[in-house]
Amino acid sequence: MDHVDNSSAITTKESENHLEPEEHFLDGGFSAWATAFGGFLVQFCTYGWIGSVNAFLFEICGLISGQLYDRGYVRQLVIGASLLQAISLFMLSLAKPDQYYQVFLSQGIGSGCAGGLLYIPSMAVVSQYFCKRRALVMTFVASGACLGAVIHPIMLNNTINGRLGFANGVRASAGLISGLLLIACFLIRPRLPPSKSSMNFLETANKCARDRAYIFGTAGLTIFAVGFYYPLFYLQLDSTMHGLSQTFSFYSVESNVSLRDDVLTLAARHHERIEFHRSADEWILLFAFIALRTLASVVAIGILYGYSAGIFQALWAPVLAVLSPDPSDLGTRMGISYAFMALGGLIGPPISGALLTADYIWWRGAIFNGIMAAIGCLCFIAMQVVLRHRGRASANG
Protein backbone atom coordinates (compact mmCIF):
# COMPACT_ATOMS: atom_id res chain seq x y z
CA MET A 1 0.00 0.00 0.00
CA ASP A 2 1.35 3.39 -0.97
CA HIS A 3 2.46 5.61 1.85
CA VAL A 4 0.60 8.88 2.29
CA ASP A 5 2.12 11.72 4.25
CA ASN A 6 -0.65 13.05 6.49
CA SER A 7 1.26 16.22 7.20
CA SER A 8 0.96 17.23 3.56
CA ALA A 9 -2.63 16.10 3.15
CA ILE A 10 -4.02 19.38 4.44
CA THR A 11 -2.19 22.50 3.38
CA THR A 12 -2.79 26.21 3.33
CA LYS A 13 -3.41 26.09 -0.39
CA GLU A 14 -5.94 23.33 0.11
CA SER A 15 -7.77 25.39 2.71
CA GLU A 16 -8.12 28.16 0.17
CA ASN A 17 -9.37 25.84 -2.58
CA HIS A 18 -11.50 23.75 -0.14
CA LEU A 19 -10.94 20.54 -2.09
CA GLU A 20 -8.18 18.08 -1.39
CA PRO A 21 -6.22 17.21 -4.56
CA GLU A 22 -7.30 13.88 -6.03
CA GLU A 23 -3.78 12.44 -5.88
CA HIS A 24 -3.95 12.55 -2.07
CA PHE A 25 -6.79 10.02 -2.03
CA LEU A 26 -5.93 6.34 -1.89
CA ASP A 27 -9.07 5.16 -3.74
CA GLY A 28 -8.20 1.63 -2.63
CA GLY A 29 -5.82 -0.40 -0.51
CA PHE A 30 -6.28 -2.41 2.68
CA SER A 31 -6.85 0.53 5.06
CA ALA A 32 -9.41 2.12 2.75
CA TRP A 33 -11.46 -1.03 2.19
CA ALA A 34 -11.13 -2.11 5.83
CA THR A 35 -12.59 1.23 6.91
CA ALA A 36 -15.38 0.89 4.34
CA PHE A 37 -16.17 -2.63 5.56
CA GLY A 38 -16.15 -1.40 9.16
CA GLY A 39 -18.68 1.25 8.18
CA PHE A 40 -20.75 -1.45 6.49
CA LEU A 41 -20.80 -3.44 9.75
CA VAL A 42 -21.86 -0.35 11.69
CA GLN A 43 -24.77 0.22 9.31
CA PHE A 44 -25.74 -3.44 9.65
CA CYS A 45 -25.79 -3.14 13.44
CA THR A 46 -27.64 0.17 13.72
CA TYR A 47 -30.73 -1.01 11.86
CA GLY A 48 -33.31 -1.60 14.57
CA TRP A 49 -36.96 -1.78 15.50
CA ILE A 50 -37.48 1.77 14.34
CA GLY A 51 -40.04 3.82 16.19
CA SER A 52 -40.73 7.53 15.83
CA VAL A 53 -38.60 8.54 18.85
CA ASN A 54 -35.84 6.07 17.94
CA ALA A 55 -35.67 7.43 14.39
CA PHE A 56 -35.72 11.02 15.67
CA LEU A 57 -32.78 10.44 18.03
CA PHE A 58 -30.95 8.46 15.36
CA GLU A 59 -30.95 11.53 13.11
CA ILE A 60 -30.87 14.43 15.59
CA CYS A 61 -27.70 13.07 17.23
CA GLY A 62 -25.97 13.86 13.96
CA LEU A 63 -25.64 17.44 15.20
CA ILE A 64 -23.27 16.15 17.88
CA SER A 65 -21.51 13.40 15.97
CA GLY A 66 -21.01 15.60 12.90
CA GLN A 67 -19.22 18.29 14.92
CA LEU A 68 -17.09 15.72 16.75
CA TYR A 69 -16.22 14.02 13.46
CA ASP A 70 -14.97 17.30 11.98
CA ARG A 71 -12.82 17.80 15.10
CA GLY A 72 -11.17 14.40 14.64
CA TYR A 73 -12.95 12.28 17.29
CA VAL A 74 -13.81 9.47 14.89
CA ARG A 75 -12.52 6.51 16.87
CA GLN A 76 -13.80 7.86 20.17
CA LEU A 77 -17.28 8.19 18.65
CA VAL A 78 -17.27 4.72 17.12
CA ILE A 79 -15.99 2.98 20.26
CA GLY A 80 -18.19 4.91 22.71
CA ALA A 81 -21.38 4.60 20.65
CA SER A 82 -20.72 0.90 19.97
CA LEU A 83 -20.49 0.32 23.72
CA LEU A 84 -23.74 2.25 24.26
CA GLN A 85 -25.48 0.20 21.56
CA ALA A 86 -24.37 -3.09 23.13
CA ILE A 87 -25.43 -2.02 26.64
CA SER A 88 -28.80 -0.75 25.39
CA LEU A 89 -29.66 -4.00 23.62
CA PHE A 90 -28.63 -6.19 26.55
CA MET A 91 -30.70 -3.97 28.86
CA LEU A 92 -33.62 -4.42 26.47
CA SER A 93 -33.49 -8.16 27.14
CA LEU A 94 -34.25 -7.40 30.82
CA ALA A 95 -37.47 -5.54 30.03
CA LYS A 96 -40.51 -6.94 31.83
CA PRO A 97 -43.98 -7.47 30.32
CA ASP A 98 -46.26 -4.41 30.40
CA GLN A 99 -43.32 -2.17 31.37
CA TYR A 100 -43.16 -0.03 28.26
CA TYR A 101 -40.87 2.57 29.81
CA GLN A 102 -38.10 -0.06 30.03
CA VAL A 103 -38.32 -0.72 26.29
CA PHE A 104 -38.56 3.01 25.60
CA LEU A 105 -35.43 3.83 27.61
CA SER A 106 -33.27 0.98 26.28
CA GLN A 107 -34.39 0.62 22.66
CA GLY A 108 -35.90 4.04 22.01
CA ILE A 109 -33.47 6.34 23.85
CA GLY A 110 -30.28 4.30 24.30
CA SER A 111 -30.15 2.52 20.97
CA GLY A 112 -31.46 5.59 19.14
CA CYS A 113 -28.65 7.79 20.49
CA ALA A 114 -26.05 5.09 19.81
CA GLY A 115 -27.16 4.71 16.21
CA GLY A 116 -27.15 8.46 15.69
CA LEU A 117 -23.62 8.82 17.06
CA LEU A 118 -22.39 5.97 14.87
CA TYR A 119 -24.05 6.88 11.58
CA ILE A 120 -22.24 10.00 10.38
CA PRO A 121 -18.68 8.96 11.38
CA SER A 122 -19.07 5.55 9.72
CA MET A 123 -20.27 7.21 6.50
CA ALA A 124 -18.14 10.35 6.39
CA VAL A 125 -14.81 8.68 7.21
CA VAL A 126 -14.98 6.87 3.87
CA SER A 127 -14.63 10.24 2.11
CA GLN A 128 -11.09 10.51 3.52
CA TYR A 129 -10.00 7.46 1.51
CA PHE A 130 -11.95 7.67 -1.74
CA CYS A 131 -12.47 10.37 -4.35
CA LYS A 132 -13.36 8.84 -7.73
CA ARG A 133 -15.18 5.92 -6.08
CA ARG A 134 -16.61 7.93 -3.18
CA ALA A 135 -20.30 7.70 -4.12
CA LEU A 136 -20.02 4.00 -4.89
CA VAL A 137 -18.22 3.13 -1.64
CA MET A 138 -20.48 5.31 0.52
CA THR A 139 -23.43 3.52 -1.06
CA PHE A 140 -21.80 0.18 -0.26
CA VAL A 141 -21.44 1.26 3.37
CA ALA A 142 -25.10 2.31 3.50
CA SER A 143 -26.13 -1.05 2.05
CA GLY A 144 -25.13 -2.62 5.37
CA ALA A 145 -28.47 -1.40 6.69
CA CYS A 146 -30.13 -3.27 3.83
CA LEU A 147 -28.59 -6.54 4.93
CA GLY A 148 -29.46 -5.74 8.53
CA ALA A 149 -33.05 -5.18 7.47
CA VAL A 150 -33.11 -8.75 6.16
CA ILE A 151 -31.23 -10.54 8.94
CA HIS A 152 -32.47 -8.84 12.12
CA PRO A 153 -36.24 -9.15 11.60
CA ILE A 154 -35.99 -12.80 10.53
CA MET A 155 -33.66 -13.65 13.41
CA LEU A 156 -35.78 -11.89 16.02
CA ASN A 157 -39.06 -13.21 14.65
CA ASN A 158 -37.82 -16.80 14.87
CA THR A 159 -36.06 -16.52 18.23
CA ILE A 160 -38.68 -14.47 20.09
CA ASN A 161 -41.57 -16.59 18.81
CA GLY A 162 -39.55 -19.81 19.09
CA ARG A 163 -37.96 -21.72 21.94
CA LEU A 164 -35.68 -18.92 23.11
CA GLY A 165 -38.38 -16.40 23.92
CA PHE A 166 -38.03 -12.62 24.18
CA ALA A 167 -35.17 -12.29 26.68
CA ASN A 168 -32.81 -14.88 25.18
CA GLY A 169 -33.77 -13.91 21.63
CA VAL A 170 -32.83 -10.29 22.25
CA ARG A 171 -29.60 -11.40 23.96
CA ALA A 172 -28.69 -13.49 20.92
CA SER A 173 -29.25 -10.46 18.68
CA ALA A 174 -27.32 -8.21 21.09
CA GLY A 175 -24.41 -10.67 21.12
CA LEU A 176 -24.26 -10.72 17.31
CA ILE A 177 -24.37 -6.94 17.10
CA SER A 178 -21.78 -6.48 19.86
CA GLY A 179 -19.35 -8.83 18.12
CA LEU A 180 -19.72 -7.10 14.76
CA LEU A 181 -19.34 -3.65 16.31
CA LEU A 182 -16.16 -4.83 18.04
CA ILE A 183 -14.76 -5.77 14.62
CA ALA A 184 -15.84 -2.39 13.24
CA CYS A 185 -14.00 -0.60 16.07
CA PHE A 186 -10.75 -2.25 14.98
CA LEU A 187 -11.32 -1.58 11.27
CA ILE A 188 -12.49 2.05 11.18
CA ARG A 189 -9.57 4.46 11.28
CA PRO A 190 -9.44 8.06 10.02
CA ARG A 191 -6.69 8.78 7.50
CA LEU A 192 -6.42 12.56 7.89
CA PRO A 193 -5.88 14.74 10.96
CA PRO A 194 -8.56 17.35 11.76
CA SER A 195 -8.42 20.24 9.32
CA LYS A 196 -6.86 23.39 10.71
CA SER A 197 -9.48 25.32 8.75
CA SER A 198 -12.42 23.61 10.50
CA MET A 199 -15.12 26.12 11.39
CA ASN A 200 -17.31 26.12 14.46
CA PHE A 201 -20.96 25.13 14.27
CA LEU A 202 -22.37 28.64 13.83
CA GLU A 203 -19.94 29.45 11.01
CA THR A 204 -20.82 26.24 9.21
CA ALA A 205 -24.56 26.81 9.73
CA ASN A 206 -24.21 30.34 8.34
CA LYS A 207 -22.34 28.94 5.35
CA CYS A 208 -25.10 26.36 4.77
CA ALA A 209 -27.76 29.09 4.97
CA ARG A 210 -26.17 30.79 1.95
CA ASP A 211 -25.95 27.59 -0.11
CA ARG A 212 -29.14 27.38 -2.19
CA ALA A 213 -28.57 23.80 -3.34
CA TYR A 214 -28.03 22.66 0.25
CA ILE A 215 -31.14 24.55 1.42
CA PHE A 216 -33.35 22.99 -1.25
CA GLY A 217 -31.88 19.54 -0.61
CA THR A 218 -32.33 19.73 3.16
CA ALA A 219 -35.84 21.18 2.82
CA GLY A 220 -36.76 18.36 0.46
CA LEU A 221 -35.35 15.77 2.84
CA THR A 222 -37.24 17.26 5.80
CA ILE A 223 -40.61 17.44 4.06
CA PHE A 224 -40.12 14.07 2.41
CA ALA A 225 -39.33 12.47 5.78
CA VAL A 226 -42.84 13.35 6.99
CA GLY A 227 -44.26 10.74 4.63
CA PHE A 228 -41.24 8.46 4.31
CA TYR A 229 -41.97 6.27 7.35
CA TYR A 230 -45.68 5.80 6.65
CA PRO A 231 -45.28 2.43 4.82
CA LEU A 232 -42.71 1.19 7.33
CA PHE A 233 -45.05 1.84 10.26
CA TYR A 234 -48.44 1.09 8.75
CA LEU A 235 -48.06 -1.45 5.92
CA GLN A 236 -48.23 -4.39 8.33
CA LEU A 237 -51.33 -3.02 10.08
CA ASP A 238 -52.94 -2.13 6.76
CA SER A 239 -52.40 -5.59 5.29
CA THR A 240 -53.58 -7.31 8.49
CA MET A 241 -56.74 -5.19 8.62
CA HIS A 242 -57.50 -6.27 5.07
CA GLY A 243 -57.49 -9.93 6.08
CA LEU A 244 -53.94 -11.04 5.27
CA SER A 245 -52.10 -13.36 7.67
CA GLN A 246 -49.83 -11.89 10.36
CA THR A 247 -46.87 -13.95 9.08
CA PHE A 248 -47.24 -12.60 5.57
CA SER A 249 -47.75 -9.07 6.90
CA PHE A 250 -44.50 -9.32 8.86
CA TYR A 251 -42.50 -10.35 5.81
CA SER A 252 -44.20 -7.72 3.67
CA VAL A 253 -42.67 -5.09 5.97
CA GLU A 254 -39.33 -6.89 5.97
CA SER A 255 -39.24 -6.91 2.16
CA ASN A 256 -40.42 -3.30 2.14
CA VAL A 257 -37.31 -2.14 3.99
CA SER A 258 -34.77 -4.56 2.56
CA LEU A 259 -35.27 -5.26 -1.13
CA ARG A 260 -32.73 -2.74 -2.34
CA ASP A 261 -29.26 -4.21 -1.96
CA ASP A 262 -28.97 -5.45 -5.54
CA VAL A 263 -29.49 -2.07 -7.16
CA LEU A 264 -27.36 0.22 -5.00
CA THR A 265 -24.20 0.01 -7.08
CA LEU A 266 -26.11 0.98 -10.22
CA ALA A 267 -27.70 3.95 -8.51
CA ALA A 268 -24.44 5.25 -7.02
CA ARG A 269 -23.11 6.36 -10.39
CA HIS A 270 -25.80 9.01 -10.90
CA HIS A 271 -26.81 9.73 -7.34
CA GLU A 272 -28.09 13.31 -7.74
CA ARG A 273 -30.51 12.36 -10.55
CA ILE A 274 -31.46 9.03 -8.97
CA GLU A 275 -32.36 10.82 -5.71
CA PHE A 276 -35.02 12.82 -7.54
CA HIS A 277 -36.39 9.86 -9.51
CA ARG A 278 -36.70 7.67 -6.42
CA SER A 279 -38.51 10.42 -4.50
CA ALA A 280 -40.93 10.77 -7.42
CA ASP A 281 -41.54 7.01 -7.37
CA GLU A 282 -42.21 7.08 -3.65
CA TRP A 283 -44.87 9.79 -3.62
CA ILE A 284 -46.71 7.94 -6.39
CA LEU A 285 -46.52 4.71 -4.37
CA LEU A 286 -47.76 6.49 -1.24
CA PHE A 287 -50.89 7.49 -3.13
CA ALA A 288 -51.15 3.86 -4.24
CA PHE A 289 -51.79 2.85 -0.61
CA ILE A 290 -55.40 3.92 -1.23
CA ALA A 291 -55.80 0.86 -3.48
CA LEU A 292 -54.20 -1.63 -1.05
CA ARG A 293 -56.71 -4.46 -0.69
CA THR A 294 -55.27 -7.81 -1.76
CA LEU A 295 -52.17 -9.93 -1.23
CA ALA A 296 -50.92 -8.99 -4.70
CA SER A 297 -51.22 -5.27 -3.94
CA VAL A 298 -49.27 -5.66 -0.67
CA VAL A 299 -46.48 -7.52 -2.48
CA ALA A 300 -46.35 -4.98 -5.30
CA ILE A 301 -46.30 -1.91 -3.06
CA GLY A 302 -43.87 -3.51 -0.59
CA ILE A 303 -41.33 -4.46 -3.25
CA LEU A 304 -41.60 -1.24 -5.28
CA TYR A 305 -41.49 1.04 -2.25
CA GLY A 306 -38.63 -0.93 -0.72
CA TYR A 307 -36.70 -0.61 -3.99
CA SER A 308 -37.20 3.15 -4.21
CA ALA A 309 -36.90 3.96 -0.50
CA GLY A 310 -33.72 1.95 -0.11
CA ILE A 311 -31.93 3.72 -2.94
CA PHE A 312 -33.18 7.11 -1.74
CA GLN A 313 -31.99 6.51 1.82
CA ALA A 314 -28.62 5.08 0.81
CA LEU A 315 -27.78 7.86 -1.63
CA TRP A 316 -28.48 10.88 0.56
CA ALA A 317 -25.03 10.71 2.19
CA PRO A 318 -23.23 10.71 -1.22
CA VAL A 319 -25.43 13.62 -2.31
CA LEU A 320 -24.42 15.54 0.82
CA ALA A 321 -20.79 14.89 -0.07
CA VAL A 322 -21.46 16.58 -3.43
CA LEU A 323 -23.16 19.48 -1.63
CA SER A 324 -20.13 19.90 0.68
CA PRO A 325 -17.21 21.30 -1.34
CA ASP A 326 -15.09 21.66 1.82
CA PRO A 327 -14.36 18.24 3.40
CA SER A 328 -13.50 19.93 6.71
CA ASP A 329 -17.19 20.61 7.44
CA LEU A 330 -18.75 17.50 5.85
CA GLY A 331 -19.69 15.99 9.21
CA THR A 332 -21.42 19.14 10.45
CA ARG A 333 -23.30 19.59 7.17
CA MET A 334 -24.51 16.00 7.35
CA GLY A 335 -25.53 16.52 10.97
CA ILE A 336 -27.57 19.64 10.20
CA SER A 337 -29.32 17.98 7.28
CA TYR A 338 -30.18 14.84 9.25
CA ALA A 339 -31.36 16.93 12.21
CA PHE A 340 -33.97 18.60 10.03
CA MET A 341 -34.90 15.19 8.63
CA ALA A 342 -35.39 14.03 12.23
CA LEU A 343 -38.07 16.67 12.77
CA GLY A 344 -39.98 15.45 9.74
CA GLY A 345 -39.63 11.83 10.81
CA LEU A 346 -40.79 12.67 14.34
CA ILE A 347 -44.03 14.39 13.39
CA GLY A 348 -44.96 12.29 10.35
CA PRO A 349 -46.04 8.96 11.92
CA PRO A 350 -48.15 10.54 14.72
CA ILE A 351 -49.94 12.72 12.16
CA SER A 352 -50.59 9.63 10.04
CA GLY A 353 -51.97 7.84 13.09
CA ALA A 354 -54.26 10.77 13.90
CA LEU A 355 -55.55 10.84 10.33
CA LEU A 356 -56.12 7.09 10.43
CA THR A 357 -58.42 7.40 13.49
CA ALA A 358 -60.01 4.49 15.34
CA ASP A 359 -62.15 3.82 12.25
CA TYR A 360 -59.06 3.02 10.11
CA ILE A 361 -59.68 5.51 7.31
CA TRP A 362 -56.65 4.60 5.20
CA TRP A 363 -57.05 7.04 2.32
CA ARG A 364 -56.44 10.08 4.56
CA GLY A 365 -52.93 9.01 5.52
CA ALA A 366 -52.12 7.98 1.96
CA ILE A 367 -53.14 11.36 0.53
CA PHE A 368 -51.41 13.39 3.26
CA ASN A 369 -48.11 11.51 2.99
CA GLY A 370 -48.28 11.46 -0.80
CA ILE A 371 -48.64 15.26 -0.86
CA MET A 372 -45.72 15.69 1.56
CA ALA A 373 -43.53 13.45 -0.57
CA ALA A 374 -44.54 15.34 -3.73
CA ILE A 375 -43.53 18.67 -2.15
CA GLY A 376 -40.21 17.14 -1.11
CA CYS A 377 -39.72 15.94 -4.68
CA LEU A 378 -40.20 19.51 -5.97
CA CYS A 379 -37.46 20.67 -3.60
CA PHE A 380 -35.11 18.03 -5.02
CA ILE A 381 -35.89 19.30 -8.53
CA ALA A 382 -34.92 22.81 -7.39
CA MET A 383 -31.69 21.39 -5.91
CA GLN A 384 -30.84 19.78 -9.24
CA VAL A 385 -31.51 23.01 -11.12
CA VAL A 386 -29.17 24.95 -8.80
CA LEU A 387 -26.44 22.29 -9.09
CA ARG A 388 -26.73 22.25 -12.88
CA HIS A 389 -26.54 26.04 -13.06
CA ARG A 390 -23.55 25.99 -10.71
CA GLY A 391 -21.80 23.40 -12.87
CA ARG A 392 -22.33 25.44 -16.03
CA ALA A 393 -21.05 28.60 -14.34
CA SER A 394 -17.95 26.74 -13.15
CA ALA A 395 -17.32 25.31 -16.63
CA ASN A 396 -17.56 28.77 -18.19
CA GLY A 397 -14.94 30.03 -15.76
Summary of the structure (lengths in Angstrom):
residues: 397
radius of gyration: 20.9
end to end distance: 37.1
largest distance: 68.0
contacts: 1432
relative contact order: 0.15
helix: 80%
strand: 0%
